[in-house]
Amino acid sequence: MAKVIVVGGGAAGLVAAWRAASLGHAVTLLEANGRLGVKLRISGGGKCNITHDGPPKALMAAFPVEQARFLRPALHAFDNRAVLELLRREGVDTYARDNGRVFPQDRPGSAAAVVAAFEALVRRAGVAVRTGDRVTALEGREPRMIALRVGDERLAADAFILATGGASYPETGTRGEVLGWLKQLGVPVKPWFPALAPIPLLRSRPGWEGVALRDGELRLSAGPQGRRLGAFAGDVVFTKVGISGPAALELSQAVEGARRGGAAWLAYASRLDTPEAVDASLQAEARAHPRLLAATWLQRHLPERLVGPLLDEAGVDRALMLKDLSKAARKALVGLITALPLGEPQPVPLARGEVAAGGVDLAAVDARTMALRGWENLRVCGELLDVDGPVGGYNLQAAFSTGYAAGTI
Ligand SMILES: Cc1cc2nc3c(=O)[nH]c(=O)nc-3n(C[C@H](O)[C@H](O)[C@H](O)COP(=O)(O)OP(=O)(O)OC[C@H]3O[C@@H](n4cnc5c(N)ncnc54)[C@H](O)[C@@H]3O)c2cc1C
């Protein structure tokens, strides 16, 4: 029996502590917050999108290739079915939505029920839980970690599992400082980088807050006429300072990369046909319904609230009929639905991401055990690793699976 300290009482740490204690080790779980699972409690808007439905292979395919390769053994050892079975035995029934996202059965505070289930597992397994204890330093040198510090207190152990999460939503306890300490110890790390975050725009449209652009694609390019750098199909919602919604979140990491590279420009294509094809259909419409207002035609593709202001910006009279459209006006209308310019992004906030990209370099970690290479008694798991999946339950599953691997001591 080894004395094990797990740092971080989130998704990964809870599973790691439960697993290690179940295997007979004497486990202490240290959590900076006054209670466990604070980020889990706000996940999925308080409903907690626990995982994603489907075989491990499909889950892996959602991650970037190198991350998928890394996650493979952990996902196979403790997959989505294993997580859901564990929760079911603790009284949390779940269901998969049509889009594959798995949630607890609808009831108020369902995310809290998930935390309660993990907490019950951990306590029953005999884990000594210490909340309100923020680790302030690591003591050790390759190849051995010797102790941790919690203020003036020094805590020694045989093995250490770091599950301190990422660096977004710092108010949930995740400030990302442990990554800096690991770097000082010579562990290869990648700096924190924003991901799954809303995108502020240089030209925000506070009056459009809440309005959604639907069924199209958010496109990132190197400038208004620049090279295409990325795209994501899905909805976008205007916020007070920019855009949010699925497509904005998923593209935010690439947007920040392009922005730091010096050239980022965003546009939304509400129709995915070529401008030529849309122009042809507009001309056909003008022949069939010459007295139709250009504004009415535009409303078929864009939210009503945006149509007037956008026509004004494009210099097209709001009362213009299709029969009177000039070539330039036609081009402007087509442009609004095939590439509505959203313009230059502002810095994407790390703090507002549903996940933080970056973390411990995967090349430095044994994918089966989460042990740091070169270290005998130090493991890392969860978002502290350089793993960041898309929205849809993937990030929690990655935390559960890597936590399980780390706890299998
Ligand atoms: C708003 C929001 C919604 C989300 N919704 C979903 C969702 O529905 N589905 C999904 O799959 N993912 C979701 N995510 C992402 C997911 O919650 C995280 O990827 C996941 O919680 C990571 O688990 P973790 O255990 O690695 O880290 P965390 O759950 O963040 O836990 C880390 C813990 O370590 C503690 N800690 C940090 N530093 C120290 C220290 N020095 N000493 C002691 N303790 C420390 C922190 O207080 C924290 O409790 C969401 C994220 C956010 C922000």
The ligand as an SDF file (V2000), in Angstrom:
LIG
                    3D

 53 58  0  0  0  0  0  0  0  0999 V2000
  -18.2690   26.7840  -18.2460 C   0  0  0  0  0  0  0  0  0  0  0  0
  -17.7300   25.4220  -18.6030 C   0  0  0  0  0  0  0  0  0  0  0  0
  -18.5680   24.4370  -19.0620 C   0  0  0  0  0  0  0  0  0  0  0  0
  -18.0580   23.1840  -19.4280 C   0  0  0  0  0  0  0  0  0  0  0  0
  -18.9220   22.2140  -19.8390 N   0  0  0  0  0  0  0  0  0  0  0  0
  -18.4360   21.0010  -20.1750 C   0  0  0  0  0  0  0  0  0  0  0  0
  -19.3140   19.9440  -20.5240 C   0  0  0  0  0  0  0  0  0  0  0  0
  -20.5380   20.0620  -20.4220 O   0  0  0  0  0  0  0  0  0  0  0  0
  -18.7590   18.7630  -20.9290 N   0  0  0  0  0  0  0  0  0  0  0  0
  -17.3920   18.5720  -20.9930 C   0  0  0  0  0  0  0  0  0  0  0  0
  -16.9430   17.5050  -21.3890 O   0  0  0  0  0  0  0  0  0  0  0  0
  -16.5480   19.5470  -20.6040 N   0  0  0  0  0  0  0  0  0  0  0  0
  -17.0330   20.7360  -20.1930 C   0  0  0  0  0  0  0  0  0  0  0  0
  -16.1730   21.7090  -19.7710 N   0  0  0  0  0  0  0  0  0  0  0  0
  -14.7360   21.3690  -19.6700 C   0  0  0  0  0  0  0  0  0  0  0  0
  -14.4920   20.4800  -18.4480 C   0  0  0  0  0  0  0  0  0  0  0  0
  -15.2340   20.9780  -17.3590 O   0  0  0  0  0  0  0  0  0  0  0  0
  -13.0140   20.4210  -18.0870 C   0  0  0  0  0  0  0  0  0  0  0  0
  -12.2690   20.0680  -19.2100 O   0  0  0  0  0  0  0  0  0  0  0  0
  -12.7930   19.3930  -16.9600 C   0  0  0  0  0  0  0  0  0  0  0  0
  -13.4960   19.7940  -15.8090 O   0  0  0  0  0  0  0  0  0  0  0  0
  -11.3320   19.2070  -16.6480 C   0  0  0  0  0  0  0  0  0  0  0  0
  -11.2260   18.3580  -15.5410 O   0  0  0  0  0  0  0  0  0  0  0  0
   -9.9680   18.4220  -14.5850 P   0  0  0  0  0  0  0  0  0  0  0  0
  -10.2510   17.4990  -13.4550 O   0  0  0  0  0  0  0  0  0  0  0  0
   -8.7340   18.2320  -15.3640 O   0  0  0  0  0  0  0  0  0  0  0  0
   -9.9320   19.9130  -14.0750 O   0  0  0  0  0  0  0  0  0  0  0  0
  -10.9880   20.6740  -13.1160 P   0  0  0  0  0  0  0  0  0  0  0  0
  -12.3110   20.0230  -13.1720 O   0  0  0  0  0  0  0  0  0  0  0  0
  -10.8900   22.0890  -13.4840 O   0  0  0  0  0  0  0  0  0  0  0  0
  -10.3960   20.4240  -11.6700 O   0  0  0  0  0  0  0  0  0  0  0  0
   -9.1450   20.9050  -11.2660 C   0  0  0  0  0  0  0  0  0  0  0  0
   -9.2170   21.1910   -9.7800 C   0  0  0  0  0  0  0  0  0  0  0  0
   -7.9040   21.4390   -9.2840 O   0  0  0  0  0  0  0  0  0  0  0  0
   -7.9800   22.4360   -8.2990 C   0  0  0  0  0  0  0  0  0  0  0  0
   -6.6750   23.0710   -8.1850 N   0  0  0  0  0  0  0  0  0  0  0  0
   -6.0330   23.8140   -9.1060 C   0  0  0  0  0  0  0  0  0  0  0  0
   -4.8420   24.2360   -8.6420 N   0  0  0  0  0  0  0  0  0  0  0  0
   -4.7370   23.7090   -7.3700 C   0  0  0  0  0  0  0  0  0  0  0  0
   -3.7290   23.7910   -6.3780 C   0  0  0  0  0  0  0  0  0  0  0  0
   -2.6000   24.4790   -6.5560 N   0  0  0  0  0  0  0  0  0  0  0  0
   -3.9510   23.1550   -5.1930 N   0  0  0  0  0  0  0  0  0  0  0  0
   -5.0930   22.4550   -4.9800 C   0  0  0  0  0  0  0  0  0  0  0  0
   -6.0710   22.3520   -5.9050 N   0  0  0  0  0  0  0  0  0  0  0  0
   -5.9030   22.9700   -7.0960 C   0  0  0  0  0  0  0  0  0  0  0  0
   -9.0410   23.3870   -8.8240 C   0  0  0  0  0  0  0  0  0  0  0  0
   -9.6100   24.1510   -7.7940 O   0  0  0  0  0  0  0  0  0  0  0  0
  -10.0340   22.4370   -9.4770 C   0  0  0  0  0  0  0  0  0  0  0  0
  -11.0940   22.1090   -8.6260 O   0  0  0  0  0  0  0  0  0  0  0  0
  -16.6720   22.9430  -19.3640 C   0  0  0  0  0  0  0  0  0  0  0  0
  -15.8250   23.9380  -18.8770 C   0  0  0  0  0  0  0  0  0  0  0  0
  -16.3470   25.1610  -18.4890 C   0  0  0  0  0  0  0  0  0  0  0  0
  -15.4130   26.2120  -17.9600 C   0  0  0  0  0  0  0  0  0  0  0  0
  1  2  1  0
  2  3  1  0
  2 52  2  0
  3  4  2  0
  4  5  1  0
  4 50  1  0
  5  6  2  0
  6  7  1  0
  6 13  1  0
  7  8  2  0
  7  9  1  0
  9 10  1  0
 10 11  2  0
 10 12  1  0
 12 13  2  0
 13 14  1  0
 14 15  1  0
 14 50  1  0
 15 16  1  0
 16 17  1  0
 16 18  1  0
 18 19  1  0
 18 20  1  0
 20 21  1  0
 20 22  1  0
 22 23  1  0
 23 24  1  0
 24 25  2  0
 24 26  1  0
 24 27  1  0
 27 28  1  0
 28 29  2  0
 28 30  1  0
 28 31  1  0
 31 32  1  0
 32 33  1  0
 33 34  1  0
 33 48  1  0
 34 35  1  0
 35 36  1  0
 35 46  1  0
 36 37  1  0
 36 45  1  0
 37 38  2  0
 38 39  1  0
 39 40  1  0
 39 45  2  0
 40 41  1  0
 40 42  2  0
 42 43  1  0
 43 44  2  0
 44 45  1  0
 46 47  1  0
 46 48  1  0
 48 49  1  0
 50 51  2  0
 51 52  1  0
 52 53  1  0
M  END
$$$$
